[in-house]
Structures are given as C-alpha cells and as structure tokens.
Amino acid sequence: MSLLLPCPAKLNLFLHITGRRPDGYHEIQTLFQLLDYGDDLHLELDTSGALELTPPFAGIAQQDNLVFRAARLLQTATGCRLGAAMHLAKRLPMGGGIGGGSSDAATALVGLNHLWGTGLSLDQLAELGRQLGADVPVFVRGRTAWAEGIGEQLTPVDLPSKWYVVVAPDCSVSTREIFSNEGLTRNSENITVRAFLEEGREKRLPESSRKSLPAS
C-alpha cells in the first residue's frame, strides 16, 4: 500500500503578535492562506515497523526532520508497530516562512494515520501536530483559516480565489530568531476576522518560491 500526498504552502496574509506566554510561545492573530502549490510526500507501508526518509537533506539528520519526527510521534502515541518508507519531493524553500516543514509534518501525520489504520480524528492529529510546531494544526485540517492563540485556535475562512506571486531571495530566516528578538513588537491590538476582511489589509511577505501560486 502506498500514498502520494500534497504538502501545500501557506501565506500569512497578516500577523499580529499580541503577547508572550510564560512558556516562550507568542499569542498571535493571523490569517493562514493555503496555496495550491507545495511539496509532495510519498508513503509506502513497511510491515517491519522501520521508518526511512529519503532523500537526505543537507544539515538535517534524518531523526530531526519534521516528517520523520511526525511518523515517530504517531507510532509512539498509538502504539503502532507498522513503519513506512517516506520520500519527500521538496519544492518549498527551507527558512522561507511559508510552512514547508510544518506542512510536510502534517501530511505525514494524516497520511500515516490512514496508511496504518490508527484511527485518530483530525482533532487528535492536530493536537499531536501541535507538539511539532504551532503551524502544524492548520495543515492537518487543510483549510484556509483565521488563527489565534499560538496558531492552534482555528476558524475556517472562505476567501475569494486569488493568485499570489511569491519571491524567494537567496537567504533563509529563522522563525526562532525572529520571535526571540527583543525588538519584536509584541503588543499589537486584537482585531476581529470581520474587521480584517472588511478592511482588506494584507501583509505581503518577501519570502518563498518564485512562482505564481493559485490559492485554495
């Protein structure tokens, strides 16, 4: 048994950081726009229980890759003794801020849950994904959404179809470094999704791949 699944990119159409929690996470408001473009993940059942991820990625040990970590997390959480050969066709730039790693991890969780028959609900998968990163739950649910909390409180939003041109400079940006910078604004005022949609405000981020990407 095998599956070939998409791992879509996302844009943050705006981002407000409204506070900082004691655990180091930030309270945010954002609108996640999922795109009809991204990586592809091929999953093939391995009854021996082994996990393998190809190809190797420079500077990232296999066990540290979010896809591998997602697979191991699902095995551990469910007691599943099955494994998988996983192949990630990477198109989205690492460090581009468009959710490539989080999307890959979410697709691994959803795909392996089906392939292994572990039977977790989307809510359970989203909660597992939250352990891997704040952006993972939105990809587990697979919908453009308004997000609050640390990004896990999601309200699906239907937006008009649009095309986005996303440009990737020859550099990457560490999310951890940005959010730990003391100069970061952390006291933005809360707004409502209705106010945002009525005002039509968008923050265009100079990140990602040089493609015209259709929105989903």
N, CA and C of each residue as an Amber inpcrd file, in Angstrom:
protein
   648
   0.8370000  -1.1910000   0.0000000   0.0000000   0.0000000   0.0000000
   0.8720000   1.2420000   0.0000000   0.4630000   2.2380000  -0.7610000
   1.2300000   3.4840000  -0.8230000   0.3050000   4.6550000  -1.0810000
   0.7820000   5.8440000  -0.7330000   0.0440000   7.0860000  -0.9410000
   0.9870000   8.1480000  -1.4800000   0.4720000   9.0180000  -2.3500000
   1.1940000  10.2050000  -2.8000000   0.3360000  11.4060000  -2.4400000
   0.8550000  12.2560000  -1.5550000   0.0480000  13.3230000  -0.9720000
   0.7140000  14.6860000  -1.1260000  -0.0960000  15.7420000  -1.3320000
   0.4590000  17.0980000  -1.4130000   0.7110000  17.6850000  -0.0350000
   1.7160000  18.5560000   0.0390000   2.0410000  19.2960000   1.2660000
   1.9950000  20.7810000   0.9020000   0.8450000  21.4260000   1.0140000
   0.6970000  22.7880000   0.4880000   1.4660000  23.8370000   1.2700000
   1.8660000  24.8870000   0.5680000   2.4500000  26.0590000   1.2130000
   1.3480000  26.9090000   1.8260000   1.7550000  27.8720000   2.6530000
   0.7990000  28.8340000   3.2110000   1.4090000  30.2170000   3.1960000
   0.5390000  31.2080000   3.1890000   0.9310000  32.5940000   3.4100000
   0.2250000  33.0930000   4.6600000   0.8900000  33.9550000   5.4070000
   0.2260000  34.7180000   6.4620000  -0.1920000  36.0440000   5.8450000
  -1.4890000  36.2220000   5.6250000  -1.9440000  37.4510000   4.9830000
  -1.7770000  38.6690000   5.8880000  -1.6620000  38.4300000   7.1690000
  -1.2220000  39.4540000   8.1120000  -0.7930000  38.7130000   9.3720000
  -0.1010000  39.3990000  10.2610000   0.3280000  38.7800000  11.5090000
   0.3920000  39.8320000  12.6070000  -0.3870000  39.6070000  13.6620000
  -0.3310000  40.4290000  14.8680000   0.2050000  39.5620000  16.0010000
   1.2060000  40.0400000  16.6960000   1.6790000  39.3820000  17.9080000
   1.1340000  40.1800000  19.0780000   0.2620000  39.5410000  19.8530000
  -0.4840000  40.2710000  20.8730000   0.0290000  40.0340000  22.2860000
   0.9940000  39.1420000  22.4500000   1.5280000  38.8980000  23.7860000
   2.5250000  37.7540000  23.7840000   3.1680000  37.5710000  24.9180000
   4.1560000  36.4990000  25.0790000   3.7850000  35.6830000  26.2950000
   3.7640000  34.3600000  26.1370000   3.3710000  33.4820000  27.2200000
   4.5770000  33.0720000  28.0690000   4.3260000  32.6260000  29.2870000
   5.4380000  32.2000000  30.1610000   6.2720000  31.0640000  29.5640000
   5.6480000  30.2230000  28.7090000   6.3900000  29.1000000  28.1220000
   7.2310000  29.5100000  26.9180000   7.2230000  30.8140000  26.5930000
   8.0390000  31.3000000  25.4860000   7.2910000  31.4440000  24.1810000
   6.1310000  30.7830000  24.0560000   5.3260000  30.9440000  22.8530000
   4.6830000  32.3340000  22.8330000   4.3140000  32.7700000  21.6320000
   3.6670000  34.0660000  21.4770000   2.1940000  33.8940000  21.1300000
   1.3790000  34.7620000  21.6850000  -0.0300000  34.8440000  21.2880000
  -0.1020000  35.6470000  19.9920000  -0.8360000  35.1120000  19.0200000
  -0.8880000  35.7600000  17.7130000  -2.3070000  35.8490000  17.1860000
  -2.4820000  36.6610000  16.1940000  -3.6360000  36.6370000  15.3030000
  -3.0870000  36.6370000  13.8840000  -3.5980000  35.7540000  13.0720000
  -3.1310000  35.6920000  11.6900000  -4.2010000  35.0630000  10.8220000
  -4.0440000  35.2240000   9.5210000  -4.9160000  34.5510000   8.5630000
  -4.0300000  33.6790000   7.6860000  -4.1630000  32.3730000   7.8720000
  -3.4070000  31.4120000   7.0800000  -4.1120000  31.1790000   5.7480000
  -3.4500000  31.5080000   4.6620000  -3.9630000  31.2240000   3.3120000
  -3.1930000  30.0270000   2.7620000  -3.8860000  28.9030000   2.5460000
  -3.2380000  27.7470000   1.9420000  -3.1960000  27.9140000   0.4330000
  -2.1510000  27.3760000  -0.1920000  -1.9200000  27.5270000  -1.6210000
  -1.9640000  26.1820000  -2.3350000  -2.3060000  26.2140000  -3.6050000
  -2.2980000  25.0060000  -4.4350000  -0.9050000  24.7760000  -5.0090000
   0.0840000  24.7700000  -4.1410000   1.4610000  24.5270000  -4.5560000
   2.2380000  24.1060000  -3.3180000   3.1520000  23.1720000  -3.4720000
   3.9220000  22.7500000  -2.3160000   4.7920000  21.5550000  -2.6040000
   5.1660000  20.8590000  -1.5450000   5.9580000  19.6400000  -1.6450000
   5.0230000  18.4560000  -1.9070000   5.6190000  17.3090000  -2.1990000
   4.8730000  16.0520000  -2.3190000   5.5130000  15.0280000  -1.3980000
   4.6870000  14.2330000  -0.7390000   5.1770000  13.1900000   0.1600000
   4.6320000  11.8450000  -0.2890000   5.5430000  10.9130000  -0.5910000
   5.1640000   9.5510000  -0.9650000   5.3810000   8.6470000   0.2430000
   4.3500000   7.8870000   0.5930000   4.3920000   6.9860000   1.7430000
   4.1290000   5.5670000   1.2640000   4.9660000   4.6390000   1.6860000
   4.7820000   3.2310000   1.3540000   4.8630000   2.4010000   2.6310000
   3.8820000   1.5370000   2.8200000   3.7880000   0.7440000   4.0320000
   4.9760000  -0.1910000   4.1840000   5.5000000  -0.2560000   5.4100000
   6.5690000  -1.1960000   5.7590000   6.0930000  -1.9680000   6.9800000
   5.8330000  -3.2480000   6.8090000   5.2700000  -4.0350000   7.9060000
   6.2850000  -4.3800000   8.9890000   7.5700000  -4.0970000   8.7430000
   8.5950000  -4.3980000   9.7400000   8.6160000  -3.3920000  10.8850000
   7.9800000  -2.2560000  10.6800000   7.9830000  -1.2030000  11.6850000
   9.0670000  -0.1680000  11.4950000   9.9320000  -0.3670000  10.4970000
  11.0310000   0.5690000  10.2580000  10.5260000   1.8480000   9.6080000
  11.2050000   2.9520000   9.9070000  10.9310000   4.2450000   9.2800000
  12.1550000   4.6760000   8.4910000  11.9230000   5.0910000   7.2500000
  13.0160000   5.5830000   6.4110000  12.5300000   6.7990000   5.6500000
  13.3530000   7.8300000   5.6140000  13.0140000   9.0560000   4.8870000
  14.1030000   9.3650000   3.8720000  13.7130000   9.5390000   2.6330000
  14.6300000   9.9320000   1.5690000  14.0660000  11.1580000   0.8680000
  14.9350000  11.9410000   0.1900000  16.3880000  11.8650000   0.1910000
  16.9430000  12.5170000   1.4550000  18.2500000  12.3960000   1.7070000
  18.8400000  13.1270000   2.8370000  18.8430000  14.6260000   2.5470000
  18.7090000  15.4190000   3.5900000  18.7170000  16.8760000   3.4510000
  19.9440000  17.4280000   4.1560000  20.6850000  18.2500000   3.4480000
  21.9470000  18.7870000   3.9710000  21.7220000  19.5260000   5.2840000
  22.5210000  19.1750000   6.2790000  22.4730000  19.8680000   7.5510000
  21.3770000  19.4080000   8.4890000  20.5550000  18.4270000   8.0780000
  19.4650000  17.9370000   8.9270000  19.5780000  16.4230000   9.0420000
  19.8160000  15.9240000  10.2450000  19.8320000  14.4800000  10.4610000
  18.4310000  13.9230000  10.2480000  18.3530000  12.6990000   9.7530000
  17.0500000  12.1110000   9.4440000  16.1150000  12.1720000  10.6440000
  16.6190000  11.8500000  11.8390000  15.7540000  11.8020000  13.0120000
  15.2800000  13.1800000  13.4590000  15.9080000  14.2350000  12.9300000
  15.4970000  15.5990000  13.2680000  14.5360000  16.1980000  12.2490000
  14.3800000  15.5460000  11.1000000  13.4640000  16.0410000  10.0800000
  12.0280000  15.9530000  10.6040000  11.2250000  16.9720000  10.3530000
   9.8620000  17.0080000  10.8860000   8.9920000  15.8640000  10.3640000
   9.2460000  15.3970000   9.1560000   8.4780000  14.2640000   8.6280000
   8.7760000  13.0130000   9.4470000  10.0610000  12.7540000   9.6720000
  10.4540000  11.5850000  10.4600000   9.9260000  11.7030000  11.8920000
  10.0400000  12.8920000  12.4860000   9.5570000  13.1020000  13.8510000
   8.0480000  12.8970000  13.9400000   7.3090000  13.3390000  12.9070000
   5.8600000  13.1440000  12.8900000   5.5130000  11.6600000  12.8470000
   6.2250000  10.9100000  12.0180000   5.9810000   9.4690000  11.9180000
   6.2710000   8.7710000  13.2390000   7.3920000   9.1230000  13.8650000
   7.7500000   8.5080000  15.1440000   6.7450000   8.8880000  16.2230000
   6.3000000  10.1310000  16.2180000   5.3220000  10.5880000  17.2030000
   4.0200000   9.8070000  17.0750000   3.5600000   9.5720000  15.8510000
   2.3270000   8.8310000  15.6320000   2.4830000   7.3760000  16.0660000
   3.6270000   6.7750000  15.7620000   3.8920000   5.4220000  16.2440000
   3.8030000   5.3510000  17.7630000   4.4610000   6.2770000  18.4250000
   4.5250000   6.2720000  19.8850000   3.1520000   6.5240000  20.5070000
   2.4220000   7.4860000  19.9560000   1.1270000   7.8660000  20.5200000
   0.0830000   6.7720000  20.3710000   0.1910000   5.9630000  19.3290000
  -0.8280000   4.9490000  19.0470000  -0.3620000   3.5240000  19.3360000
   0.9280000   3.3500000  19.6040000   1.4520000   2.0060000  19.7930000
   1.5180000   1.2100000  18.5040000   1.5030000   1.8930000  17.3770000
   1.5080000   1.2150000  16.0770000   2.8710000   0.5610000  15.8310000
   2.8540000  -0.6820000  15.3300000   4.0890000  -1.4060000  15.0520000
   4.4310000  -1.4380000  13.5600000   3.6400000  -0.7300000  12.7730000
   3.9330000  -0.6330000  11.3450000   4.9250000   0.4900000  11.0940000
   5.5670000   0.4680000   9.9330000   6.5050000   1.5010000   9.5460000
   6.2040000   2.0180000   8.1540000   7.1360000   2.7820000   7.6060000
   6.9010000   3.3560000   6.2830000   8.2130000   3.7880000   5.6480000
   8.2700000   3.6320000   4.3300000   9.3120000   4.2720000   3.5360000
   8.7230000   5.5730000   3.0320000   9.3790000   6.6850000   3.3490000
   8.8420000   8.0100000   3.0410000   9.8020000   8.7420000   2.1100000
   9.2550000   9.3140000   1.0490000  10.0860000  10.0840000   0.1170000
   9.4700000  11.4670000  -0.0230000  10.2650000  12.4920000   0.2740000
   9.7860000  13.8750000   0.2340000  10.3510000  14.5900000  -0.9900000
   9.4860000  14.9680000  -1.9040000   9.8820000  15.7700000  -3.0640000
   9.7600000  17.2360000  -2.6610000  10.8930000  17.8620000  -2.3990000
  10.9200000  19.1970000  -1.7960000  10.9510000  20.2770000  -2.8760000
   9.9540000  21.1670000  -2.8470000   9.9150000  22.3300000  -3.7430000
   9.9920000  23.6370000  -2.9600000   9.4270000  23.6270000  -1.7580000
   9.3560000  24.8520000  -0.9650000  10.6890000  25.1010000  -0.2780000
  11.1830000  26.3320000  -0.2980000  12.4840000  26.6260000   0.3110000
  12.4310000  26.5210000   1.8300000  13.4630000  25.9550000   2.4150000
  13.5600000  25.8970000   3.8700000  13.9130000  27.2890000   4.3920000
  13.2730000  27.6750000   5.4870000  13.5050000  29.0020000   6.0480000
  12.8100000  30.1000000   5.2690000  11.8200000  29.7290000   4.4560000
  11.1210000  30.7290000   3.6570000   9.8890000  31.3090000   4.3110000
   9.4710000  30.7410000   5.4410000   8.3190000  31.2890000   6.1490000
   6.9840000  30.9150000   5.5600000   6.9480000  29.9120000   4.6740000
   5.6690000  29.5200000   4.0620000   5.2280000  28.1280000   4.5150000
   5.8080000  27.6740000   5.6130000   5.2850000  26.4770000   6.2700000
   5.6810000  25.1540000   5.6820000   6.7590000  25.0990000   4.9060000
   7.1250000  23.8500000   4.2600000   7.2980000  22.6910000   5.2200000
   8.1120000  22.8780000   6.2650000   8.3470000  21.8100000   7.2210000
   7.0940000  21.4260000   7.9890000   6.3230000  22.4190000   8.4040000
   5.0800000  22.1450000   9.1350000   4.0770000  21.4070000   8.2590000
   3.9800000  21.8050000   7.0010000   3.0660000  21.1470000   6.0730000
   3.4920000  19.7050000   5.8250000   4.8010000  19.4930000   5.6620000
   5.3040000  18.1290000   5.4590000   4.9540000  17.2480000   6.6520000
   5.1450000  17.7770000   7.8680000   4.8570000  17.0190000   9.0810000
   3.3690000  16.6840000   9.1840000   2.5130000  17.6720000   8.8820000
   1.0720000  17.4420000   8.9530000   0.6310000  16.3850000   7.9570000
   1.1780000  16.4470000   6.7510000   0.8260000  15.4600000   5.7320000
   1.2750000  14.0690000   6.1540000   2.4450000  13.9800000   6.7980000
   2.9040000  12.6910000   7.3120000   1.9270000  12.1470000   8.3560000
   1.4770000  12.9930000   9.2720000   0.5370000  12.5520000  10.2950000
  -0.7710000  12.0590000   9.6830000  -1.3360000  12.8510000   8.7900000
  -2.6220000  12.4980000   8.1870000  -2.4790000  11.2540000   7.3090000
  -1.4170000  11.2140000   6.4870000  -1.2330000  10.0960000   5.5840000
  -0.9450000   8.7910000   6.3000000  -0.0720000   8.8330000   7.3060000
   0.2670000   7.6090000   8.0260000  -0.8880000   7.1400000   8.9070000
  -1.6720000   8.0650000   9.4310000  -2.8640000   7.6850000  10.1830000
  -3.7930000   6.8400000   9.3090000  -3.8750000   7.1890000   8.0370000
  -4.6950000   6.4210000   7.0960000  -4.0010000   5.1080000   6.7020000
  -2.7180000   5.2140000   6.3670000  -1.9810000   4.0480000   5.8940000
  -1.8770000   2.9630000   6.9660000  -1.6770000   3.3870000   8.1990000
  -1.5310000   2.4370000   9.3030000  -2.8600000   2.0610000   9.9530000
  -3.9310000   2.7570000   9.5930000  -5.2250000   2.4640000  10.2020000
  -5.2630000   2.7550000  11.6930000  -4.5600000   3.8090000  12.1250000
  -4.5030000   4.1090000  13.5580000  -5.7620000   4.8040000  14.0740000
  -6.5860000   5.3380000  13.1800000  -7.9210000   5.7750000  13.5460000
  -8.0440000   7.0380000  14.3690000  -7.0150000   7.8920000  14.3730000
  -7.1310000   9.1450000  15.1210000  -7.9990000  10.1350000  14.3610000
  -8.7300000  10.9660000  15.0980000  -9.5380000  12.0170000  14.4950000
  -8.6530000  13.1880000  14.0910000  -9.2090000  14.1180000  13.3140000
  -8.4540000  15.3180000  12.9520000  -8.0780000  16.1230000  14.1910000
  -8.9720000  16.1670000  15.1760000  -8.6580000  16.8900000  16.4110000
  -7.4560000  16.2610000  17.1050000  -7.4290000  14.9440000  17.1620000
  -6.3020000  14.2610000  17.8070000  -5.0130000  14.4510000  17.0230000
  -5.1060000  14.3950000  15.6990000  -3.9170000  14.6130000  14.8740000
  -3.4110000  16.0440000  15.0070000  -4.3290000  17.0080000  15.0660000
  -3.9340000  18.4030000  15.2250000  -3.2380000  18.6160000  16.5660000
  -3.7190000  17.9480000  17.6150000  -3.0840000  18.0730000  18.9260000
  -1.6980000  17.4480000  18.9190000  -1.5350000  16.3160000  18.2250000
  -0.2070000  15.7420000  18.0670000   0.7000000  16.7060000  17.2960000
   0.1570000  17.2640000  16.2220000   0.9360000  18.1740000  15.3910000
   1.4090000  19.3940000  16.1360000   0.6250000  19.8240000  17.0920000
   0.9950000  20.9940000  17.9000000   2.3060000  20.7510000  18.6480000
   2.6000000  19.4870000  18.9720000   3.8600000  19.1720000  19.6410000
   5.0600000  19.3790000  18.7170000   4.8100000  19.3800000  17.4070000
   5.8790000  19.5440000  16.4210000   6.0690000  20.9920000  16.0000000
   5.0220000  21.8020000  16.1260000   5.1120000  23.2020000  15.7290000
   3.7520000  23.8510000  15.7040000   3.7110000  25.1480000  15.9750000
   2.4420000  25.8650000  16.0890000   1.6800000  25.9310000  14.7740000
   2.3780000  25.8260000  13.6320000   1.7060000  25.9010000  12.3320000
   1.1680000  24.5550000  11.8630000   1.5530000  23.4660000  12.5080000
   1.1680000  22.1430000  12.0070000  -0.3540000  21.9250000  12.0190000
  -1.0910000  22.3350000  13.0760000  -2.5340000  22.0630000  13.0880000
  -3.2970000  22.6030000  11.8830000  -2.9540000  23.7780000  11.3730000
  -3.7040000  24.3090000  10.2340000  -3.5150000  23.4340000   9.0010000
  -2.3410000  22.8420000   8.8530000  -2.1150000  21.9430000   7.7190000
  -2.8050000  20.5980000   7.9290000  -2.8910000  20.1460000   9.1690000
  -3.6390000  18.9160000   9.4490000  -5.0910000  19.0820000   9.0140000
  -5.6590000  20.2470000   9.3080000  -7.0680000  20.4790000   8.9730000
  -7.2730000  20.8340000   7.5030000  -6.2200000  21.3370000   6.8530000
  -6.2590000  21.5270000   5.4100000  -7.1770000  22.6100000   4.9090000
  -7.3930000  23.6520000   5.7040000  -8.2800000  24.7360000   5.2960000
  -7.6400000  26.0800000   5.5760000  -7.8470000  27.0400000   4.6680000
  -7.5290000  28.4280000   4.9660000  -8.2920000  28.8170000   6.2260000
  -7.6170000  29.4870000   7.1740000  -8.2570000  29.7060000   8.4690000
  -7.7080000  30.9430000   9.1730000  -8.5730000  31.5490000   9.9670000
  -8.2060000  32.5770000  10.9300000  -7.6430000  31.8720000  12.1510000
  -6.4990000  32.3270000  12.6570000  -5.8410000  31.6360000  13.7580000
  -5.5690000  32.5810000  14.9150000  -5.7550000  32.0680000  16.1190000
  -5.4340000  32.7960000  17.3370000  -4.7270000  31.8530000  18.2920000
  -4.5110000  32.3010000  19.5450000  -3.7010000  31.5170000  20.4720000
  -2.2670000  31.5360000  19.9840000  -1.6310000  30.3650000  19.9310000
  -0.2910000  30.2790000  19.3410000  -0.3760000  29.8710000  17.8780000
  -1.6000000  29.8830000  17.3480000  -1.8390000  29.4840000  15.9690000
  -2.6760000  28.2320000  15.8540000  -3.0570000  27.6710000  17.0240000
  -3.7970000  26.4030000  17.0250000  -5.3070000  26.5880000  17.1360000
  -5.7560000  27.8030000  17.4920000  -7.1920000  28.0660000  17.5780000
  -7.6530000  28.5390000  16.2020000  -8.2930000  27.6500000  15.4680000
  -8.5400000  27.8700000  14.0400000 -10.0230000  28.0080000  13.7350000
 -10.3430000  29.0010000  12.9100000 -11.6910000  29.1820000  12.3970000
 -11.6140000  29.1830000  10.8750000 -12.2120000  28.1790000  10.2120000
 -12.1390000  28.1390000   8.7460000 -12.7130000  29.4090000   8.1160000
 -12.0640000  29.8760000   7.0630000 -12.4940000  31.0850000   6.3560000
 -12.5050000  30.7870000   4.8550000 -13.5900000  31.1770000   4.2090000
 -13.6650000  31.0500000   2.7520000 -13.2960000  32.3940000   2.1310000
 -12.2350000  32.4020000   1.3420000 -11.7690000  33.6210000   0.6920000
 -11.9330000  33.5000000  -0.8170000 -12.0850000  34.6280000  -1.5130000
 -12.1380000  34.5820000  -2.9740000 -10.8440000  34.0030000  -3.5390000
 -10.9550000  33.2960000  -4.6510000  -9.7710000  32.7260000  -5.2870000
  -8.8640000  33.8430000  -5.7930000  -7.5740000  33.7290000  -5.4870000
  -6.5970000  34.7200000  -5.9160000  -5.3260000  34.0200000  -6.3640000
  -4.5040000  34.7630000  -7.1180000  -3.1680000  34.3080000  -7.4710000
  -2.1650000  35.1710000  -6.7230000  -1.1160000  34.5220000  -6.1990000
  -0.0640000  35.2330000  -5.4770000   1.2710000  34.9900000  -6.1670000
   2.0520000  36.0430000  -6.2770000   3.4340000  35.9130000  -6.7450000
   4.3240000  35.9580000  -5.5080000   5.0290000  34.8580000  -5.2590000
   5.8620000  34.7510000  -4.0640000   7.3120000  34.6300000  -4.5170000
   8.1540000  35.5180000  -4.0260000   9.5420000  35.5940000  -4.4800000
  10.4680000  35.1180000  -3.3760000  11.4300000  34.2750000  -3.7420000
  12.3860000  33.7410000  -2.7620000  13.7470000  34.3940000  -2.9500000
  14.1850000  35.2020000  -1.9930000  15.5540000  35.7280000  -2.0530000
  16.5390000  34.6120000  -1.7090000  17.7810000  34.8360000  -1.9860000
  18.8040000  33.8180000  -1.7480000  19.2680000  33.8630000  -0.2900000
  18.3340000  33.6260000   0.6140000  18.6490000  33.6060000   2.0430000
  17.5070000  32.9100000   2.7520000  17.7020000  32.5760000   3.9990000
  16.6390000  31.9840000   4.8020000  16.5460000  32.7470000   6.1170000
  15.3930000  32.6230000   6.7720000  15.1340000  33.3510000   8.0050000
  14.7000000  32.3620000   9.0770000  15.3090000  32.4350000  10.2350000
  14.9530000  31.5630000  11.3490000  13.7730000  32.1450000  12.1170000
  12.6600000  31.4050000  12.1380000  11.4910000  31.8510000  12.8990000
  11.8390000  32.0120000  14.3690000  12.6190000  31.0800000  14.9020000
  13.0070000  31.1470000  16.3050000  13.7670000  32.4500000  16.6010000
  14.6900000  32.8220000  15.7040000  15.4680000  34.0400000  15.9320000
  14.5970000  35.2850000  15.8680000  13.6710000  35.3080000  14.9140000
  12.7870000  36.4670000  14.7980000  11.9460000  36.6340000  16.0570000
  11.3350000  35.5370000  16.5120000  10.4210000  35.6300000  17.6510000
  11.1450000  35.8250000  18.9740000  12.4430000  35.5550000  19.0250000
  13.1940000  35.7880000  20.2540000  13.8660000  37.1620000  20.2800000
  13.7840000  37.9000000  19.1620000  14.4180000  39.2100000  19.0980000
  13.6950000  40.1910000  20.0160000  14.4560000  40.8860000  20.8400000
  13.8370000  41.7940000  21.8110000  13.1740000  43.0020000  21.1580000
  13.5310000  43.2970000  19.9010000  12.9300000  44.4240000  19.2140000
  11.5830000  44.1090000  18.5810000  11.1390000  42.8530000  18.6690000
   9.8830000  42.4430000  18.0500000   8.6950000  43.0860000  18.7620000
   7.7530000  43.6250000  17.9910000   6.5330000  44.1880000  18.5560000
   5.6550000  43.0610000  19.0760000   5.3100000  43.1290000  20.3540000
   4.5340000  42.0550000  20.9770000   3.2410000  42.5530000  21.6180000
   2.8170000  43.7600000  21.2950000   1.6330000  44.3160000  21.9470000
   0.6370000  44.8570000  20.9190000   0.5440000  44.1820000  19.7670000
  -0.4350000  44.6130000  18.7630000  -1.8540000  44.4590000  19.3170000
  -2.7430000  45.3370000  18.8940000  -4.1330000  45.2630000  19.3390000
  -4.8510000  44.1120000  18.6530000  -5.7510000  43.4670000  19.3890000
  -6.5720000  42.4150000  18.8070000  -7.5790000  43.0090000  17.8280000
  -7.8140000  42.2950000  16.7500000  -8.8700000  42.6750000  15.8200000
  -9.7380000  41.4450000  15.5830000 -10.8420000  41.6210000  14.8690000
 -11.7160000  40.5020000  14.5310000 -11.5030000  40.1200000  13.0750000
 -11.8530000  38.8900000  12.7440000 -11.7180000  38.4480000  11.3580000
 -12.6060000  39.3010000  10.4550000 -13.7590000  39.6970000  10.9560000
 -14.6600000  40.5320000  10.1610000 -14.0180000  41.8720000   9.8430000
 -13.3660000  42.4760000  10.8460000 -12.7100000  43.7720000  10.6280000
 -11.5980000  43.6310000   9.6110000 -10.8240000  42.5570000   9.7180000
  -9.7420000  42.3520000   8.7620000 -10.2750000  42.2000000   7.3430000
 -11.3030000  41.3820000   7.1730000 -11.8360000  41.1330000   5.8380000
 -12.4770000  42.3870000   5.2510000 -13.1170000  43.1970000   6.1020000
 -13.7440000  44.4200000   5.6080000 -12.7120000  45.4500000   5.1900000
 -11.6130000  45.5220000   5.9390000 -10.5720000  46.4970000   5.6230000
  -9.6770000  46.0090000   4.4980000  -9.6420000  44.6820000   4.2890000
  -8.8570000  44.1280000   3.1870000  -7.3710000  44.3070000   3.3500000
  -6.9000000  44.3570000   4.5920000  -5.4700000  44.5620000   4.8160000
  -4.7100000  43.2650000   4.5910000  -3.5990000  43.3500000   3.9050000
  -2.7520000  42.1950000   3.6910000  -1.3030000  42.5910000   3.9210000
  -0.5830000  41.7350000   4.5920000   0.8570000  41.9220000   4.7590000
   1.5500000  40.9570000   3.8160000   2.2250000  41.4720000   2.8170000
   2.8800000  40.6200000   1.8390000   4.3120000  40.3600000   2.2830000
   4.6450000  39.1330000   2.4400000   5.9570000  38.7600000   2.9590000
   6.9080000  38.4570000   1.8180000   8.1410000  38.9930000   1.8300000
   9.0840000  38.7910000   0.7300000   9.8150000  37.4630000   0.8600000
   9.0300000  36.3620000   0.8920000   9.6100000  35.0650000   1.1190000
   9.0370000  34.0860000   0.1060000   9.7020000  32.9370000   0.0010000
   9.2020000  31.7700000  -0.6990000   9.6610000  31.6450000  -2.1350000
   8.9390000  30.8140000  -2.9060000   9.4410000  30.4270000  -4.2170000
   8.9840000  31.3440000  -5.3180000   9.7680000  31.4250000  -6.3680000
   9.4650000  32.3190000  -7.4770000   8.4610000  31.6520000  -8.4010000
   7.2050000  31.6930000  -7.9340000   6.1200000  31.0520000  -8.6640000
   4.8870000  31.9360000  -8.5370000   3.9960000  31.8410000  -9.5280000
   2.6440000  32.3620000  -9.3690000   1.8300000  31.2200000  -8.8230000
   1.2930000  31.3660000  -7.6060000   0.6930000  30.2600000  -6.9010000
  -0.8100000  30.4660000  -6.7740000  -1.6220000  29.4970000  -7.2550000
  -3.0720000  29.6100000  -7.0960000  -3.4980000  29.3020000  -5.6680000
  -4.3570000  30.1130000  -5.1050000  -4.8270000  29.9040000  -3.7420000
  -5.9050000  28.8460000  -3.7130000  -5.9630000  28.1100000  -2.5890000
  -7.0060000  27.1020000  -2.4340000  -8.0080000  27.5450000  -1.3810000
